[in-house]
Amino acid sequence: MTMPSERRAVDPAFFDLLATSHARLVGKPLVPEGRGAGWLYHHAPFAVLAHDTAADPVFTYANKTAQARFGYAWDTFVALPSRLSAEAPDRAERQRLLDAVARDGFIADYRGIRVARSGRRFLIEQATVWQLVDAAGTWHGQAATFSSWTDLPAPASTG
């Protein structure tokens, strides 16, 4: 069930932006033929996230798989600066990735360490990150999808 605050999650116009920009830039569909916004949000077995164009981008979308992986409910996720999805030492690498996506339109086969709300760390692999650009060429942010991840051991305590 989609809560009122999650309307964007199944908004056909936002889904169209995600799907058409992915197909145009990456050259393949984001979702299987016949699947739409509801399937992507509720049932997709892969994570999809998006953030806006702010100087310190904030997440604007996270499907249920992404929410489960990162441990945030919709309302919390879509208020979170996207930089907080990586630990502080990994943020410079994350920024280099986003700069490359801005320059090239997308990047495939990205891998990097991310951190869940609980502090649990996990490695995402084979991620695709792309520009959210509509048919008129207006930039709306960036999005990412990944279906491969590995939980990492907790860092050794230094005490």
Short mmCIF file of the C-alpha atoms (twelve columns), coordinates in Angstrom:
data_MODEL
# 
_entry.id   MODEL 
# 
loop_
_atom_site.group_PDB 
_atom_site.id 
_atom_site.type_symbol 
_atom_site.label_atom_id 
_atom_site.label_alt_id 
_atom_site.label_comp_id 
_atom_site.label_asym_id 
_atom_site.label_seq_id 
_atom_site.Cartn_x 
_atom_site.Cartn_y 
_atom_site.Cartn_z 
_atom_site.pdbx_PDB_model_num 
ATOM 1   C CA . MET A 1   0.000  0.000  0.000   1 
ATOM 2   C CA . THR A 2   1.269  3.470  -0.873  1 
ATOM 3   C CA . MET A 3   0.891  6.143  1.803   1 
ATOM 4   C CA . PRO A 4   -0.175 9.697  0.819   1 
ATOM 5   C CA . SER A 5   3.372  10.985 1.353   1 
ATOM 6   C CA . GLU A 6   4.620  8.368  -1.119  1 
ATOM 7   C CA . ARG A 7   2.551  9.608  -4.079  1 
ATOM 8   C CA . ARG A 8   5.702  10.584 -6.002  1 
ATOM 9   C CA . ALA A 9   6.818  6.964  -5.727  1 
ATOM 10  C CA . VAL A 10  4.085  5.906  -8.128  1 
ATOM 11  C CA . ASP A 11  3.693  9.182  -10.026 1 
ATOM 12  C CA . PRO A 12  3.512  8.332  -13.753 1 
ATOM 13  C CA . ALA A 13  5.332  11.538 -14.764 1 
ATOM 14  C CA . PHE A 14  8.272  10.859 -12.436 1 
ATOM 15  C CA . PHE A 15  8.369  7.220  -13.527 1 
ATOM 16  C CA . ASP A 16  8.465  8.424  -17.143 1 
ATOM 17  C CA . LEU A 17  11.438 10.687 -16.298 1 
ATOM 18  C CA . LEU A 18  13.297 7.799  -14.629 1 
ATOM 19  C CA . ALA A 19  12.535 5.280  -17.358 1 
ATOM 20  C CA . THR A 20  12.946 7.442  -20.457 1 
ATOM 21  C CA . SER A 21  16.157 9.117  -19.307 1 
ATOM 22  C CA . HIS A 22  17.595 5.686  -18.428 1 
ATOM 23  C CA . ALA A 23  16.633 4.233  -21.810 1 
ATOM 24  C CA . ARG A 24  17.928 7.271  -23.729 1 
ATOM 25  C CA . LEU A 25  21.274 7.551  -21.903 1 
ATOM 26  C CA . VAL A 26  22.046 3.949  -20.949 1 
ATOM 27  C CA . GLY A 27  20.515 2.383  -24.042 1 
ATOM 28  C CA . LYS A 28  18.358 -0.200 -22.309 1 
ATOM 29  C CA . PRO A 29  15.070 -0.218 -20.404 1 
ATOM 30  C CA . LEU A 30  14.980 0.388  -16.658 1 
ATOM 31  C CA . VAL A 31  12.039 -1.976 -16.151 1 
ATOM 32  C CA . PRO A 32  10.726 -4.974 -18.094 1 
ATOM 33  C CA . GLU A 33  8.160  -4.200 -20.780 1 
ATOM 34  C CA . GLY A 34  4.673  -3.799 -19.362 1 
ATOM 35  C CA . ARG A 35  5.891  -2.815 -15.890 1 
ATOM 36  C CA . GLY A 36  5.182  0.645  -14.527 1 
ATOM 37  C CA . ALA A 37  5.633  2.955  -11.567 1 
ATOM 38  C CA . GLY A 38  3.805  0.740  -9.086  1 
ATOM 39  C CA . TRP A 39  5.873  -2.311 -9.982  1 
ATOM 40  C CA . LEU A 40  9.134  -0.337 -9.800  1 
ATOM 41  C CA . TYR A 41  8.294  1.064  -6.392  1 
ATOM 42  C CA . HIS A 42  6.697  -1.948 -4.723  1 
ATOM 43  C CA . HIS A 43  8.065  -5.051 -6.447  1 
ATOM 44  C CA . ALA A 44  11.309 -4.434 -8.330  1 
ATOM 45  C CA . PRO A 45  14.043 -6.760 -7.038  1 
ATOM 46  C CA . PHE A 46  16.634 -4.018 -7.596  1 
ATOM 47  C CA . ALA A 47  17.190 -0.709 -5.840  1 
ATOM 48  C CA . VAL A 48  16.423 2.618  -7.537  1 
ATOM 49  C CA . LEU A 49  17.197 5.975  -5.961  1 
ATOM 50  C CA . ALA A 50  17.165 9.541  -7.238  1 
ATOM 51  C CA . HIS A 51  18.274 12.893 -5.921  1 
ATOM 52  C CA . ASP A 52  17.560 16.475 -6.917  1 
ATOM 53  C CA . THR A 53  19.750 19.241 -8.351  1 
ATOM 54  C CA . ALA A 54  20.444 21.116 -5.095  1 
ATOM 55  C CA . ALA A 55  24.011 22.103 -4.213  1 
ATOM 56  C CA . ASP A 56  23.751 19.434 -1.489  1 
ATOM 57  C CA . PRO A 57  21.394 17.003 -3.294  1 
ATOM 58  C CA . VAL A 58  18.537 15.426 -1.365  1 
ATOM 59  C CA . PHE A 59  16.954 12.100 -2.249  1 
ATOM 60  C CA . THR A 60  13.640 12.488 -4.070  1 
ATOM 61  C CA . TYR A 61  12.943 8.806  -4.722  1 
ATOM 62  C CA . ALA A 62  13.786 5.434  -3.229  1 
ATOM 63  C CA . ASN A 63  11.882 2.291  -4.115  1 
ATOM 64  C CA . LYS A 64  11.040 -0.357 -1.502  1 
ATOM 65  C CA . THR A 65  14.183 -2.372 -2.263  1 
ATOM 66  C CA . ALA A 66  16.350 0.723  -1.680  1 
ATOM 67  C CA . GLN A 67  14.430 1.554  1.492   1 
ATOM 68  C CA . ALA A 68  15.013 -1.948 2.852   1 
ATOM 69  C CA . ARG A 69  18.711 -1.902 1.924   1 
ATOM 70  C CA . PHE A 70  19.373 1.503  3.504   1 
ATOM 71  C CA . GLY A 71  16.920 1.106  6.409   1 
ATOM 72  C CA . TYR A 72  14.933 4.299  5.852   1 
ATOM 73  C CA . ALA A 73  11.189 4.713  5.408   1 
ATOM 74  C CA . TRP A 74  10.019 6.874  2.503   1 
ATOM 75  C CA . ASP A 75  9.464  10.074 4.516   1 
ATOM 76  C CA . THR A 76  12.928 9.913  6.051   1 
ATOM 77  C CA . PHE A 77  14.649 8.879  2.832   1 
ATOM 78  C CA . VAL A 78  13.251 11.746 0.772   1 
ATOM 79  C CA . ALA A 79  14.494 14.289 3.325   1 
ATOM 80  C CA . LEU A 80  18.030 12.845 3.448   1 
ATOM 81  C CA . PRO A 81  20.999 14.524 1.750   1 
ATOM 82  C CA . SER A 82  22.256 11.857 -0.649  1 
ATOM 83  C CA . ARG A 83  25.870 12.333 0.494   1 
ATOM 84  C CA . LEU A 84  24.863 10.663 3.779   1 
ATOM 85  C CA . SER A 85  24.428 7.364  1.932   1 
ATOM 86  C CA . ALA A 86  28.238 7.071  1.992   1 
ATOM 87  C CA . GLU A 87  30.548 7.271  4.982   1 
ATOM 88  C CA . ALA A 88  32.613 10.446 5.285   1 
ATOM 89  C CA . PRO A 89  35.860 8.893  3.915   1 
ATOM 90  C CA . ASP A 90  33.968 7.570  0.856   1 
ATOM 91  C CA . ARG A 91  32.194 10.844 0.011   1 
ATOM 92  C CA . ALA A 92  35.031 12.202 -2.143  1 
ATOM 93  C CA . GLU A 93  34.902 9.069  -4.312  1 
ATOM 94  C CA . ARG A 94  31.114 9.363  -4.484  1 
ATOM 95  C CA . GLN A 95  31.458 12.984 -5.618  1 
ATOM 96  C CA . ARG A 96  33.941 11.958 -8.350  1 
ATOM 97  C CA . LEU A 97  31.342 9.444  -9.548  1 
ATOM 98  C CA . LEU A 98  28.600 12.089 -9.663  1 
ATOM 99  C CA . ASP A 99  30.885 14.488 -11.526 1 
ATOM 100 C CA . ALA A 100 31.628 11.782 -14.125 1 
ATOM 101 C CA . VAL A 101 27.903 11.127 -14.542 1 
ATOM 102 C CA . ALA A 102 27.269 14.853 -15.020 1 
ATOM 103 C CA . ARG A 103 29.997 14.953 -17.686 1 
ATOM 104 C CA . ASP A 104 29.197 11.687 -19.509 1 
ATOM 105 C CA . GLY A 105 25.443 11.216 -18.930 1 
ATOM 106 C CA . PHE A 106 25.798 7.897  -17.119 1 
ATOM 107 C CA . ILE A 107 28.258 5.447  -15.686 1 
ATOM 108 C CA . ALA A 108 27.817 1.673  -15.567 1 
ATOM 109 C CA . ASP A 109 29.464 -0.972 -13.429 1 
ATOM 110 C CA . TYR A 110 30.015 1.386  -10.488 1 
ATOM 111 C CA . ARG A 111 30.934 -0.133 -7.163  1 
ATOM 112 C CA . GLY A 112 31.255 1.579  -3.825  1 
ATOM 113 C CA . ILE A 113 30.614 1.275  -0.117  1 
ATOM 114 C CA . ARG A 114 27.370 2.654  1.249   1 
ATOM 115 C CA . VAL A 115 26.043 2.915  4.772   1 
ATOM 116 C CA . ALA A 116 22.578 2.119  6.086   1 
ATOM 117 C CA . ARG A 117 20.764 4.094  8.745   1 
ATOM 118 C CA . SER A 118 21.871 1.520  11.336  1 
ATOM 119 C CA . GLY A 119 25.532 2.052  10.415  1 
ATOM 120 C CA . ARG A 120 25.706 -1.300 8.602   1 
ATOM 121 C CA . ARG A 121 28.038 -0.990 5.640   1 
ATOM 122 C CA . PHE A 122 27.521 -2.710 2.317   1 
ATOM 123 C CA . LEU A 123 29.244 -2.826 -1.032  1 
ATOM 124 C CA . ILE A 124 27.102 -2.059 -4.059  1 
ATOM 125 C CA . GLU A 125 28.297 -3.534 -7.318  1 
ATOM 126 C CA . GLN A 126 27.310 -3.264 -10.970 1 
ATOM 127 C CA . ALA A 127 25.434 -0.032 -10.266 1 
ATOM 128 C CA . THR A 128 24.324 2.297  -13.029 1 
ATOM 129 C CA . VAL A 129 24.067 6.006  -12.289 1 
ATOM 130 C CA . TRP A 130 22.509 8.346  -14.833 1 
ATOM 131 C CA . GLN A 131 21.354 11.912 -15.357 1 
ATOM 132 C CA . LEU A 132 17.639 12.570 -14.999 1 
ATOM 133 C CA . VAL A 133 17.089 14.624 -18.135 1 
ATOM 134 C CA . ASP A 134 13.659 15.077 -19.671 1 
ATOM 135 C CA . ALA A 135 12.867 15.139 -23.393 1 
ATOM 136 C CA . ALA A 136 13.334 18.933 -23.481 1 
ATOM 137 C CA . GLY A 137 16.851 18.594 -22.065 1 
ATOM 138 C CA . THR A 138 16.022 19.908 -18.576 1 
ATOM 139 C CA . TRP A 139 18.153 18.367 -15.847 1 
ATOM 140 C CA . HIS A 140 16.219 17.105 -12.792 1 
ATOM 141 C CA . GLY A 141 18.984 15.335 -10.858 1 
ATOM 142 C CA . GLN A 142 20.617 11.941 -10.950 1 
ATOM 143 C CA . ALA A 143 19.405 8.406  -10.345 1 
ATOM 144 C CA . ALA A 144 21.026 5.084  -9.563  1 
ATOM 145 C CA . THR A 145 20.055 1.464  -9.738  1 
ATOM 146 C CA . PHE A 146 21.780 -1.634 -8.434  1 
ATOM 147 C CA . SER A 147 20.815 -5.224 -7.799  1 
ATOM 148 C CA . SER A 148 24.047 -6.591 -6.377  1 
ATOM 149 C CA . TRP A 149 25.262 -5.855 -2.864  1 
ATOM 150 C CA . THR A 150 27.278 -7.513 -0.133  1 
ATOM 151 C CA . ASP A 151 27.071 -6.712 3.557   1 
ATOM 152 C CA . LEU A 152 30.460 -5.848 5.027   1 
ATOM 153 C CA . PRO A 153 31.760 -6.693 8.476   1 
ATOM 154 C CA . ALA A 154 31.530 -3.995 11.116  1 
ATOM 155 C CA . PRO A 155 34.750 -2.023 11.470  1 
ATOM 156 C CA . ALA A 156 37.022 -3.257 14.227  1 
ATOM 157 C CA . SER A 157 36.704 -1.158 17.359  1 
ATOM 158 C CA . THR A 158 39.735 0.831  18.390  1 
ATOM 159 C CA . GLY A 159 39.318 0.708  22.076  1 
# 
